């Protein structure tokens, strides 16, 4: 059973919301656009892994994007499968071209045919995460559970090369499509060695209840101030900011299209970037409305909850 689906990562959601609302001259904008591309690539890689891993859902308990805390440190696991006798952690990697693991130097390089670049060794990374997860389990008297980790390669066309020990790399690195079989076989081996049957669902529920969501303060990271966030409804057709409210819809002066729900995204952007509550006056400013009544109507239909005491709207969790 899948008990936690993969949300779109918060740092990516923040960047997606902020980039179209920054002045084109904002100094860190190119860096943000570059980061959004990388994060999007990582996210689509994770979803490719989910596609294969979710085949195990009828037998095991599966959680995606697990973010836990142990010994005052947070750690993140892309996907986690709690099987019948053991737990599997999966870190997904989405690379184009050829990747080479060097087991002596403990480094990873990637070549796309033109450029070669170095990366932190994902095997070292996942071993560190395994250490955290084992401690987390120990703290809950579950330290006896065997934990195994995999680095899953999302793109089937990625060529994996090894300099050094192939055995060592193949113990951890798998192509996504092979993942279910590798997990089932490993779990069977743990069973043969006498590992106990796990209350997989209960363990999953405990994790879920403690699971947070990884976030980055993009204001701090990119030197943004609230005043840099520009208001206005963005046209879903052409991206123009500043659609005009006209007959219960929104009119774009650039592509001459009408969209009825273009304000939904603007409200979501406001709650994500500016503040987690919105008043009628703030709504008028952010959506570019000149009538109080229109803002009230929009907010009432927005699915947000009204707080009588503070006279503002918020998203109920
Ligand atoms: Zn437009």
py3Dmol code that shows the C-alpha trace and the ligand (Angstrom):
import py3Dmol

protein = """\
ATOM      1  CA  UNK A   1       0.000   0.000   0.000  1.00  0.00           C
ATOM      2  CA  UNK A   2       1.276   3.473  -0.807  1.00  0.00           C
ATOM      3  CA  UNK A   3       0.715   5.552   2.308  1.00  0.00           C
ATOM      4  CA  UNK A   4       2.584   8.666   1.180  1.00  0.00           C
ATOM      5  CA  UNK A   5       2.471   9.873  -2.397  1.00  0.00           C
ATOM      6  CA  UNK A   6       5.154  12.129  -3.793  1.00  0.00           C
ATOM      7  CA  UNK A   7       4.271  15.788  -3.495  1.00  0.00           C
ATOM      8  CA  UNK A   8       5.891  18.292  -5.836  1.00  0.00           C
ATOM      9  CA  UNK A   9       8.873  19.417  -3.710  1.00  0.00           C
ATOM     10  CA  UNK A  10       8.302  22.683  -1.852  1.00  0.00           C
ATOM     11  CA  UNK A  11      11.560  24.327  -3.066  1.00  0.00           C
ATOM     12  CA  UNK A  12      10.446  23.654  -6.641  1.00  0.00           C
ATOM     13  CA  UNK A  13       6.929  24.946  -5.967  1.00  0.00           C
ATOM     14  CA  UNK A  14       8.399  28.095  -4.432  1.00  0.00           C
ATOM     15  CA  UNK A  15      10.687  28.700  -7.403  1.00  0.00           C
ATOM     16  CA  UNK A  16       7.862  28.058  -9.878  1.00  0.00           C
ATOM     17  CA  UNK A  17       5.735  30.615  -8.056  1.00  0.00           C
ATOM     18  CA  UNK A  18       8.475  33.222  -7.596  1.00  0.00           C
ATOM     19  CA  UNK A  19      10.228  33.289 -10.992  1.00  0.00           C
ATOM     20  CA  UNK A  20       7.322  34.721 -13.046  1.00  0.00           C
ATOM     21  CA  UNK A  21       6.747  37.345 -10.328  1.00  0.00           C
ATOM     22  CA  UNK A  22      10.227  38.804 -10.181  1.00  0.00           C
ATOM     23  CA  UNK A  23      11.371  41.828 -12.182  1.00  0.00           C
ATOM     24  CA  UNK A  24      13.352  40.635 -15.258  1.00  0.00           C
ATOM     25  CA  UNK A  25      16.394  42.496 -13.921  1.00  0.00           C
ATOM     26  CA  UNK A  26      16.448  40.627 -10.592  1.00  0.00           C
ATOM     27  CA  UNK A  27      20.137  39.685 -10.133  1.00  0.00           C
ATOM     28  CA  UNK A  28      19.699  36.043  -9.120  1.00  0.00           C
ATOM     29  CA  UNK A  29      16.998  35.259 -11.685  1.00  0.00           C
ATOM     30  CA  UNK A  30      19.313  33.320 -14.074  1.00  0.00           C
ATOM     31  CA  UNK A  31      20.584  31.214 -11.166  1.00  0.00           C
ATOM     32  CA  UNK A  32      17.007  30.522 -10.063  1.00  0.00           C
ATOM     33  CA  UNK A  33      16.040  29.491 -13.599  1.00  0.00           C
ATOM     34  CA  UNK A  34      19.013  27.148 -13.704  1.00  0.00           C
ATOM     35  CA  UNK A  35      18.098  25.650 -10.301  1.00  0.00           C
ATOM     36  CA  UNK A  36      14.482  25.140 -11.334  1.00  0.00           C
ATOM     37  CA  UNK A  37      15.663  23.101 -14.345  1.00  0.00           C
ATOM     38  CA  UNK A  38      17.839  20.883 -12.139  1.00  0.00           C
ATOM     39  CA  UNK A  39      15.107  20.387  -9.563  1.00  0.00           C
ATOM     40  CA  UNK A  40      12.550  19.613 -12.243  1.00  0.00           C
ATOM     41  CA  UNK A  41      14.895  16.987 -13.689  1.00  0.00           C
ATOM     42  CA  UNK A  42      15.350  15.439 -10.245  1.00  0.00           C
ATOM     43  CA  UNK A  43      11.604  15.435  -9.633  1.00  0.00           C
ATOM     44  CA  UNK A  44      10.794  13.764 -12.954  1.00  0.00           C
ATOM     45  CA  UNK A  45      13.491  11.166 -12.200  1.00  0.00           C
ATOM     46  CA  UNK A  46      11.872  10.425  -8.853  1.00  0.00           C
ATOM     47  CA  UNK A  47       8.501   9.978 -10.541  1.00  0.00           C
ATOM     48  CA  UNK A  48      10.017   7.522 -13.034  1.00  0.00           C
ATOM     49  CA  UNK A  49      11.308   5.438 -10.101  1.00  0.00           C
ATOM     50  CA  UNK A  50       7.891   5.614  -8.401  1.00  0.00           C
ATOM     51  CA  UNK A  51       6.339   4.066 -11.503  1.00  0.00           C
ATOM     52  CA  UNK A  52       8.373   0.868 -10.990  1.00  0.00           C
ATOM     53  CA  UNK A  53       8.483   0.853  -7.210  1.00  0.00           C
ATOM     54  CA  UNK A  54       4.713   1.202  -6.952  1.00  0.00           C
ATOM     55  CA  UNK A  55       4.428  -2.297  -8.468  1.00  0.00           C
ATOM     56  CA  UNK A  56       5.313  -3.540  -4.986  1.00  0.00           C
ATOM     57  CA  UNK A  57       2.410  -1.670  -3.368  1.00  0.00           C
ATOM     58  CA  UNK A  58       0.095  -4.710  -3.111  1.00  0.00           C
ATOM     59  CA  UNK A  59       2.703  -6.511  -0.956  1.00  0.00           C
ATOM     60  CA  UNK A  60       4.663  -3.842   0.893  1.00  0.00           C
ATOM     61  CA  UNK A  61       4.146  -0.455   2.552  1.00  0.00           C
ATOM     62  CA  UNK A  62       5.557   2.349   0.439  1.00  0.00           C
ATOM     63  CA  UNK A  63       6.307   5.968   1.287  1.00  0.00           C
ATOM     64  CA  UNK A  64       7.654   8.561  -1.118  1.00  0.00           C
ATOM     65  CA  UNK A  65       9.685  11.603  -0.127  1.00  0.00           C
ATOM     66  CA  UNK A  66      10.305  10.777   3.517  1.00  0.00           C
ATOM     67  CA  UNK A  67      11.756  13.542   5.657  1.00  0.00           C
ATOM     68  CA  UNK A  68      12.572  12.531   9.237  1.00  0.00           C
ATOM     69  CA  UNK A  69      14.526  13.865  12.168  1.00  0.00           C
ATOM     70  CA  UNK A  70      17.102  11.956  14.205  1.00  0.00           C
ATOM     71  CA  UNK A  71      19.580  13.269  16.748  1.00  0.00           C
ATOM     72  CA  UNK A  72      18.644  16.865  15.868  1.00  0.00           C
ATOM     73  CA  UNK A  73      19.395  16.285  12.210  1.00  0.00           C
ATOM     74  CA  UNK A  74      16.956  16.026   9.338  1.00  0.00           C
ATOM     75  CA  UNK A  75      17.420  13.431   6.669  1.00  0.00           C
ATOM     76  CA  UNK A  76      15.566  12.786   3.455  1.00  0.00           C
ATOM     77  CA  UNK A  77      14.834   9.559   1.624  1.00  0.00           C
ATOM     78  CA  UNK A  78      13.455   9.686  -1.918  1.00  0.00           C
ATOM     79  CA  UNK A  79      11.455   6.469  -1.510  1.00  0.00           C
ATOM     80  CA  UNK A  80      11.078   3.847   1.118  1.00  0.00           C
ATOM     81  CA  UNK A  81       9.638   0.330   0.848  1.00  0.00           C
ATOM     82  CA  UNK A  82       8.867  -1.503   4.073  1.00  0.00           C
ATOM     83  CA  UNK A  83       8.861  -5.125   2.988  1.00  0.00           C
ATOM     84  CA  UNK A  84       7.954  -8.271   4.932  1.00  0.00           C
ATOM     85  CA  UNK A  85      11.322  -8.726   6.617  1.00  0.00           C
ATOM     86  CA  UNK A  86      13.420  -5.661   5.819  1.00  0.00           C
ATOM     87  CA  UNK A  87      13.330  -2.007   4.837  1.00  0.00           C
ATOM     88  CA  UNK A  88      14.585  -0.597   1.532  1.00  0.00           C
ATOM     89  CA  UNK A  89      15.707   2.966   0.963  1.00  0.00           C
ATOM     90  CA  UNK A  90      15.886   4.227  -2.582  1.00  0.00           C
ATOM     91  CA  UNK A  91      17.701   7.305  -3.776  1.00  0.00           C
ATOM     92  CA  UNK A  92      16.878   8.219  -7.339  1.00  0.00           C
ATOM     93  CA  UNK A  93      19.324   9.746  -9.777  1.00  0.00           C
ATOM     94  CA  UNK A  94      18.427  11.188 -13.112  1.00  0.00           C
ATOM     95  CA  UNK A  95      21.486  11.603 -15.352  1.00  0.00           C
ATOM     96  CA  UNK A  96      21.866  12.000 -19.085  1.00  0.00           C
ATOM     97  CA  UNK A  97      24.706  10.277 -20.893  1.00  0.00           C
ATOM     98  CA  UNK A  98      27.322   8.106 -19.222  1.00  0.00           C
ATOM     99  CA  UNK A  99      28.126   7.965 -15.522  1.00  0.00           C
ATOM    100  CA  UNK A 100      31.305   6.451 -14.108  1.00  0.00           C
ATOM    101  CA  UNK A 101      31.769   5.243 -10.568  1.00  0.00           C
ATOM    102  CA  UNK A 102      35.322   5.103  -9.334  1.00  0.00           C
ATOM    103  CA  UNK A 103      35.381   2.836  -6.295  1.00  0.00           C
ATOM    104  CA  UNK A 104      38.959   3.703  -5.336  1.00  0.00           C
ATOM    105  CA  UNK A 105      38.553   7.478  -5.418  1.00  0.00           C
ATOM    106  CA  UNK A 106      34.903   7.187  -4.308  1.00  0.00           C
ATOM    107  CA  UNK A 107      33.677   9.641  -6.869  1.00  0.00           C
ATOM    108  CA  UNK A 108      31.135   9.864  -9.636  1.00  0.00           C
ATOM    109  CA  UNK A 109      31.640  11.609 -12.949  1.00  0.00           C
ATOM    110  CA  UNK A 110      29.130  12.169 -15.689  1.00  0.00           C
ATOM    111  CA  UNK A 111      29.809  12.787 -19.334  1.00  0.00           C
ATOM    112  CA  UNK A 112      27.149  13.964 -21.767  1.00  0.00           C
ATOM    113  CA  UNK A 113      29.474  13.518 -24.725  1.00  0.00           C
ATOM    114  CA  UNK A 114      30.915  17.052 -24.505  1.00  0.00           C
ATOM    115  CA  UNK A 115      31.380  17.949 -20.870  1.00  0.00           C
ATOM    116  CA  UNK A 116      32.528  15.911 -17.933  1.00  0.00           C
ATOM    117  CA  UNK A 117      31.298  16.918 -14.488  1.00  0.00           C
ATOM    118  CA  UNK A 118      31.850  15.536 -11.003  1.00  0.00           C
ATOM    119  CA  UNK A 119      29.182  14.719  -8.434  1.00  0.00           C
ATOM    120  CA  UNK A 120      29.053  13.694  -4.833  1.00  0.00           C
ATOM    121  CA  UNK A 121      29.157   9.899  -4.761  1.00  0.00           C
ATOM    122  CA  UNK A 122      25.521   8.742  -4.396  1.00  0.00           C
ATOM    123  CA  UNK A 123      26.669   5.492  -2.725  1.00  0.00           C
ATOM    124  CA  UNK A 124      28.327   7.494   0.066  1.00  0.00           C
ATOM    125  CA  UNK A 125      25.227   9.690   0.295  1.00  0.00           C
ATOM    126  CA  UNK A 126      22.794   6.820   0.678  1.00  0.00           C
ATOM    127  CA  UNK A 127      25.038   5.062   3.203  1.00  0.00           C
ATOM    128  CA  UNK A 128      24.855   8.211   5.337  1.00  0.00           C
ATOM    129  CA  UNK A 129      21.082   8.258   5.058  1.00  0.00           C
ATOM    130  CA  UNK A 130      20.994   4.576   6.001  1.00  0.00           C
ATOM    131  CA  UNK A 131      22.965   5.381   9.133  1.00  0.00           C
ATOM    132  CA  UNK A 132      20.363   8.004  10.088  1.00  0.00           C
ATOM    133  CA  UNK A 133      17.450   5.685   9.386  1.00  0.00           C
ATOM    134  CA  UNK A 134      19.015   2.906  11.478  1.00  0.00           C
ATOM    135  CA  UNK A 135      19.403   5.322  14.387  1.00  0.00           C
ATOM    136  CA  UNK A 136      15.828   6.488  13.936  1.00  0.00           C
ATOM    137  CA  UNK A 137      14.677   2.844  14.081  1.00  0.00           C
ATOM    138  CA  UNK A 138      16.852   2.127  17.126  1.00  0.00           C
ATOM    139  CA  UNK A 139      15.277   5.039  18.985  1.00  0.00           C
ATOM    140  CA  UNK A 140      11.934   3.310  18.451  1.00  0.00           C
ATOM    141  CA  UNK A 141      13.160  -0.158  19.472  1.00  0.00           C
ATOM    142  CA  UNK A 142      13.194  -1.284  15.853  1.00  0.00           C
ATOM    143  CA  UNK A 143      16.970  -1.499  15.534  1.00  0.00           C
ATOM    144  CA  UNK A 144      16.838  -5.223  14.674  1.00  0.00           C
ATOM    145  CA  UNK A 145      15.288  -4.555  11.241  1.00  0.00           C
ATOM    146  CA  UNK A 146      17.665  -5.056   8.315  1.00  0.00           C
ATOM    147  CA  UNK A 147      17.961  -1.964   6.123  1.00  0.00           C
ATOM    148  CA  UNK A 148      19.227  -2.037   2.564  1.00  0.00           C
ATOM    149  CA  UNK A 149      19.746   0.881   0.241  1.00  0.00           C
ATOM    150  CA  UNK A 150      19.748   1.334  -3.507  1.00  0.00           C
ATOM    151  CA  UNK A 151      20.710   4.103  -5.878  1.00  0.00           C
ATOM    152  CA  UNK A 152      18.178   3.842  -8.691  1.00  0.00           C
ATOM    153  CA  UNK A 153      19.012   5.209 -12.128  1.00  0.00           C
ATOM    154  CA  UNK A 154      15.841   6.765 -13.529  1.00  0.00           C
ATOM    155  CA  UNK A 155      16.697   7.065 -17.204  1.00  0.00           C
ATOM    156  CA  UNK A 156      17.048   3.665 -18.936  1.00  0.00           C
ATOM    157  CA  UNK A 157      19.431   5.185 -21.487  1.00  0.00           C
ATOM    158  CA  UNK A 158      21.988   6.200 -18.837  1.00  0.00           C
ATOM    159  CA  UNK A 159      25.150   4.129 -19.321  1.00  0.00           C
ATOM    160  CA  UNK A 160      26.768   3.064 -16.049  1.00  0.00           C
ATOM    161  CA  UNK A 161      30.543   2.448 -16.086  1.00  0.00           C
ATOM    162  CA  UNK A 162      32.670   1.274 -13.214  1.00  0.00           C
ATOM    163  CA  UNK A 163      36.329   1.868 -12.538  1.00  0.00           C
ATOM    164  CA  UNK A 164      37.305  -0.494  -9.748  1.00  0.00           C
ATOM    165  CA  UNK A 165      34.988  -2.981  -8.088  1.00  0.00           C
ATOM    166  CA  UNK A 166      31.903  -3.804 -10.178  1.00  0.00           C
ATOM    167  CA  UNK A 167      30.608  -5.979  -7.355  1.00  0.00           C
ATOM    168  CA  UNK A 168      30.586  -3.069  -4.946  1.00  0.00           C
ATOM    169  CA  UNK A 169      28.736  -0.769  -7.336  1.00  0.00           C
ATOM    170  CA  UNK A 170      26.202  -3.377  -8.456  1.00  0.00           C
ATOM    171  CA  UNK A 171      25.325  -4.033  -4.836  1.00  0.00           C
ATOM    172  CA  UNK A 172      23.842  -0.523  -4.692  1.00  0.00           C
ATOM    173  CA  UNK A 173      23.247   0.821  -8.178  1.00  0.00           C
ATOM    174  CA  UNK A 174      20.291  -0.478 -10.195  1.00  0.00           C
ATOM    175  CA  UNK A 175      18.289   0.660 -13.188  1.00  0.00           C
ATOM    176  CA  UNK A 176      14.758   1.598 -12.156  1.00  0.00           C
ATOM    177  CA  UNK A 177      13.061  -1.282 -13.975  1.00  0.00           C
ATOM    178  CA  UNK A 178      15.090  -3.834 -12.003  1.00  0.00           C
ATOM    179  CA  UNK A 179      14.216  -2.353  -8.649  1.00  0.00           C
ATOM    180  CA  UNK A 180      11.112  -4.434  -7.747  1.00  0.00           C
ATOM    181  CA  UNK A 181      12.863  -7.726  -8.441  1.00  0.00           C
ATOM    182  CA  UNK A 182      16.014  -6.736  -6.564  1.00  0.00           C
ATOM    183  CA  UNK A 183      13.931  -5.727  -3.546  1.00  0.00           C
ATOM    184  CA  UNK A 184      11.855  -8.915  -3.540  1.00  0.00           C
ATOM    185  CA  UNK A 185      14.953 -11.100  -3.850  1.00  0.00           C
ATOM    186  CA  UNK A 186      16.776  -9.273  -1.073  1.00  0.00           C
ATOM    187  CA  UNK A 187      13.758  -9.486   1.225  1.00  0.00           C
ATOM    188  CA  UNK A 188      13.551 -13.233   0.567  1.00  0.00           C
ATOM    189  CA  UNK A 189      17.228 -13.568   1.516  1.00  0.00           C
ATOM    190  CA  UNK A 190      16.624 -11.764   4.806  1.00  0.00           C
ATOM    191  CA  UNK A 191      13.733 -14.142   5.447  1.00  0.00           C
ATOM    192  CA  UNK A 192      15.962 -17.146   4.724  1.00  0.00           C
ATOM    193  CA  UNK A 193      18.468 -15.779   7.215  1.00  0.00           C
ATOM    194  CA  UNK A 194      15.755 -15.726   9.867  1.00  0.00           C
ATOM    195  CA  UNK A 195      14.631 -12.075   9.898  1.00  0.00           C
ATOM    196  CA  UNK A 196      11.318 -11.593  11.677  1.00  0.00           C
ATOM    197  CA  UNK A 197       8.071 -10.721   9.895  1.00  0.00           C
ATOM    198  CA  UNK A 198       7.550  -6.963  10.136  1.00  0.00           C
ATOM    199  CA  UNK A 199       4.436  -5.020  11.036  1.00  0.00           C
ATOM    200  CA  UNK A 200       5.134  -3.013   7.868  1.00  0.00           C
ATOM    201  CA  UNK A 201       1.956  -0.936   7.933  1.00  0.00           C
ATOM    202  CA  UNK A 202       2.418   0.130  11.585  1.00  0.00           C
ATOM    203  CA  UNK A 203       6.039   1.114  10.984  1.00  0.00           C
ATOM    204  CA  UNK A 204       4.943   3.080   7.931  1.00  0.00           C
ATOM    205  CA  UNK A 205       2.246   4.873   9.925  1.00  0.00           C
ATOM    206  CA  UNK A 206       4.774   5.882  12.600  1.00  0.00           C
ATOM    207  CA  UNK A 207       7.054   7.285   9.909  1.00  0.00           C
ATOM    208  CA  UNK A 208       4.186   9.083   8.279  1.00  0.00           C
ATOM    209  CA  UNK A 209       3.159  10.739  11.531  1.00  0.00           C
ATOM    210  CA  UNK A 210       6.687  12.095  12.014  1.00  0.00           C
ATOM    211  CA  UNK A 211       7.292  12.977   8.391  1.00  0.00           C
ATOM    212  CA  UNK A 212       7.959  16.633   7.643  1.00  0.00           C
ATOM    213  CA  UNK A 213       8.465  18.390   4.329  1.00  0.00           C
ATOM    214  CA  UNK A 214      11.841  19.574   3.150  1.00  0.00           C
ATOM    215  CA  UNK A 215      11.981  23.267   2.343  1.00  0.00           C
ATOM    216  CA  UNK A 216      14.523  25.960   1.601  1.00  0.00           C
ATOM    217  CA  UNK A 217      14.110  29.644   2.418  1.00  0.00           C
ATOM    218  CA  UNK A 218      14.295  30.934  -1.142  1.00  0.00           C
ATOM    219  CA  UNK A 219      14.188  34.549   0.063  1.00  0.00           C
ATOM    220  CA  UNK A 220      17.419  33.987   1.934  1.00  0.00           C
ATOM    221  CA  UNK A 221      19.017  31.781  -0.689  1.00  0.00           C
ATOM    222  CA  UNK A 222      18.484  34.135  -3.615  1.00  0.00           C
ATOM    223  CA  UNK A 223      18.510  37.456  -1.761  1.00  0.00           C
ATOM    224  CA  UNK A 224      14.825  38.144  -2.430  1.00  0.00           C
ATOM    225  CA  UNK A 225      12.702  40.587  -0.489  1.00  0.00           C
ATOM    226  CA  UNK A 226       8.908  40.562  -0.265  1.00  0.00           C
ATOM    227  CA  UNK A 227       8.851  43.810  -2.228  1.00  0.00           C
ATOM    228  CA  UNK A 228      10.429  41.936  -5.174  1.00  0.00           C
ATOM    229  CA  UNK A 229       7.293  39.774  -5.541  1.00  0.00           C
ATOM    230  CA  UNK A 230       5.126  41.491  -8.143  1.00  0.00           C
ATOM    231  CA  UNK A 231       1.323  41.207  -7.899  1.00  0.00           C
ATOM    232  CA  UNK A 232      -1.124  40.367 -10.664  1.00  0.00           C
ATOM    233  CA  UNK A 233      -2.948  37.437 -12.206  1.00  0.00           C
ATOM    234  CA  UNK A 234      -0.727  35.574 -14.682  1.00  0.00           C
ATOM    235  CA  UNK A 235      -2.172  34.458 -18.035  1.00  0.00           C
ATOM    236  CA  UNK A 236      -2.066  30.623 -18.250  1.00  0.00           C
ATOM    237  CA  UNK A 237      -1.873  30.973 -22.044  1.00  0.00           C
ATOM    238  CA  UNK A 238       1.051  33.337 -22.593  1.00  0.00           C
ATOM    239  CA  UNK A 239       2.477  34.113 -19.149  1.00  0.00           C
ATOM    240  CA  UNK A 240       1.624  37.821 -19.129  1.00  0.00           C
ATOM    241  CA  UNK A 241       1.253  39.166 -15.596  1.00  0.00           C
ATOM    242  CA  UNK A 242      -1.659  41.556 -15.000  1.00  0.00           C
ATOM    243  CA  UNK A 243      -4.817  40.015 -16.464  1.00  0.00           C
ATOM    244  CA  UNK A 244      -7.909  42.162 -16.205  1.00  0.00           C
ATOM    245  CA  UNK A 245     -11.060  41.074 -14.355  1.00  0.00           C
ATOM    246  CA  UNK A 246     -13.925  41.098 -16.802  1.00  0.00           C
ATOM    247  CA  UNK A 247     -17.386  39.463 -16.525  1.00  0.00           C
ATOM    248  CA  UNK A 248     -16.497  36.817 -13.924  1.00  0.00           C
ATOM    249  CA  UNK A 249     -13.320  35.861 -15.805  1.00  0.00           C
ATOM    250  CA  UNK A 250      -9.871  37.192 -16.646  1.00  0.00           C
ATOM    251  CA  UNK A 251      -8.931  38.853 -19.905  1.00  0.00           C
ATOM    252  CA  UNK A 252      -5.397  38.852 -21.351  1.00  0.00           C
ATOM    253  CA  UNK A 253      -4.591  41.900 -23.431  1.00  0.00           C
ATOM    254  CA  UNK A 254      -1.655  40.146 -25.072  1.00  0.00           C
ATOM    255  CA  UNK A 255      -3.083  36.849 -26.339  1.00  0.00           C
ATOM    256  CA  UNK A 256      -6.713  38.077 -26.222  1.00  0.00           C
ATOM    257  CA  UNK A 257      -7.890  35.017 -24.328  1.00  0.00           C
ATOM    258  CA  UNK A 258     -10.308  34.733 -21.468  1.00  0.00           C
ATOM    259  CA  UNK A 259      -9.593  32.382 -18.552  1.00  0.00           C
ATOM    260  CA  UNK A 260     -12.102  31.857 -15.769  1.00  0.00           C
ATOM    261  CA  UNK A 261      -9.856  30.426 -13.055  1.00  0.00           C
ATOM    262  CA  UNK A 262      -6.535  32.225 -13.616  1.00  0.00           C
ATOM    263  CA  UNK A 263      -6.767  33.726 -10.109  1.00  0.00           C
ATOM    264  CA  UNK A 264      -6.478  30.310  -8.445  1.00  0.00           C
ATOM    265  CA  UNK A 265      -2.766  30.193  -9.207  1.00  0.00           C
ATOM    266  CA  UNK A 266      -2.277  33.797  -8.053  1.00  0.00           C
ATOM    267  CA  UNK A 267      -3.935  33.066  -4.703  1.00  0.00           C
ATOM    268  CA  UNK A 268      -1.790  29.948  -4.303  1.00  0.00           C
ATOM    269  CA  UNK A 269       1.341  32.002  -5.121  1.00  0.00           C
ATOM    270  CA  UNK A 270       0.406  34.585  -2.513  1.00  0.00           C
ATOM    271  CA  UNK A 271      -0.124  31.973   0.213  1.00  0.00           C
ATOM    272  CA  UNK A 272       3.114  30.218  -0.692  1.00  0.00           C
ATOM    273  CA  UNK A 273       5.392  33.228  -1.078  1.00  0.00           C
ATOM    274  CA  UNK A 274       3.968  36.162   0.850  1.00  0.00           C
ATOM    275  CA  UNK A 275       1.971  34.964   3.823  1.00  0.00           C
ATOM    276  CA  UNK A 276      -0.129  31.933   4.744  1.00  0.00           C
ATOM    277  CA  UNK A 277      -3.213  34.120   5.245  1.00  0.00           C
ATOM    278  CA  UNK A 278      -4.864  36.687   3.002  1.00  0.00           C
ATOM    279  CA  UNK A 279      -7.264  39.530   3.782  1.00  0.00           C
ATOM    280  CA  UNK A 280      -9.791  41.056   1.434  1.00  0.00           C
ATOM    281  CA  UNK A 281      -7.579  44.114   0.959  1.00  0.00           C
ATOM    282  CA  UNK A 282      -4.481  42.019   0.215  1.00  0.00           C
ATOM    283  CA  UNK A 283      -6.490  39.976  -2.269  1.00  0.00           C
ATOM    284  CA  UNK A 284      -7.621  43.167  -4.061  1.00  0.00           C
ATOM    285  CA  UNK A 285      -4.012  44.329  -4.308  1.00  0.00           C
ATOM    286  CA  UNK A 286      -2.539  41.011  -5.409  1.00  0.00           C
ATOM    287  CA  UNK A 287      -5.191  40.218  -8.016  1.00  0.00           C
ATOM    288  CA  UNK A 288      -5.469  43.826  -9.187  1.00  0.00           C
ATOM    289  CA  UNK A 289      -9.141  44.223  -8.292  1.00  0.00           C
ATOM    290  CA  UNK A 290     -10.816  47.564  -7.674  1.00  0.00           C
ATOM    291  CA  UNK A 291     -14.034  46.306  -6.070  1.00  0.00           C
ATOM    292  CA  UNK A 292     -14.155  44.912  -2.582  1.00  0.00           C
ATOM    293  CA  UNK A 293     -17.222  42.820  -3.453  1.00  0.00           C
ATOM    294  CA  UNK A 294     -15.358  40.999  -6.242  1.00  0.00           C
ATOM    295  CA  UNK A 295     -12.555  40.028  -3.858  1.00  0.00           C
ATOM    296  CA  UNK A 296     -15.114  38.758  -1.342  1.00  0.00           C
ATOM    297  CA  UNK A 297     -16.876  36.666  -3.995  1.00  0.00           C
ATOM    298  CA  UNK A 298     -13.568  35.228  -5.212  1.00  0.00           C
ATOM    299  CA  UNK A 299     -12.361  34.388  -1.709  1.00  0.00           C
ATOM    300  CA  UNK A 300     -15.676  32.771  -0.782  1.00  0.00           C
ATOM    301  CA  UNK A 301     -15.396  30.461  -3.783  1.00  0.00           C
ATOM    302  CA  UNK A 302     -11.660  29.816  -3.333  1.00  0.00           C
ATOM    303  CA  UNK A 303     -11.934  26.845  -0.985  1.00  0.00           C
ATOM    304  CA  UNK A 304     -10.111  28.847   1.705  1.00  0.00           C
ATOM    305  CA  UNK A 305     -11.422  29.073   5.275  1.00  0.00           C
ATOM    306  CA  UNK A 306     -12.365  32.361   6.908  1.00  0.00           C
ATOM    307  CA  UNK A 307     -10.910  33.243  10.293  1.00  0.00           C
ATOM    308  CA  UNK A 308     -13.495  35.430  12.080  1.00  0.00           C
ATOM    309  CA  UNK A 309     -11.099  36.668  14.710  1.00  0.00           C
ATOM    310  CA  UNK A 310      -8.327  37.890  12.400  1.00  0.00           C
ATOM    311  CA  UNK A 311     -10.632  38.599   9.427  1.00  0.00           C
ATOM    312  CA  UNK A 312      -8.490  36.740   6.947  1.00  0.00           C
ATOM    313  CA  UNK A 313      -8.580  33.603   4.810  1.00  0.00           C
ATOM    314  CA  UNK A 314      -6.288  30.607   5.068  1.00  0.00           C
ATOM    315  CA  UNK A 315      -5.851  27.116   3.679  1.00  0.00           C
ATOM    316  CA  UNK A 316      -7.013  24.440   6.064  1.00  0.00           C
ATOM    317  CA  UNK A 317      -4.559  21.539   6.314  1.00  0.00           C
TER     318      UNK A 317
END
"""
ligand_1 = """\
1
ZN
Zn -2.171 35.730 -22.506
"""
view = py3Dmol.view(width=600, height=400)
view.addModel(protein, "pdb")
view.setStyle({"model": 0}, {"cartoon": {"style": "trace"}})
view.addModel(ligand_1, "xyz")
view.setStyle({"model": 1}, {"stick": {}})
view.zoomTo()
view.show()
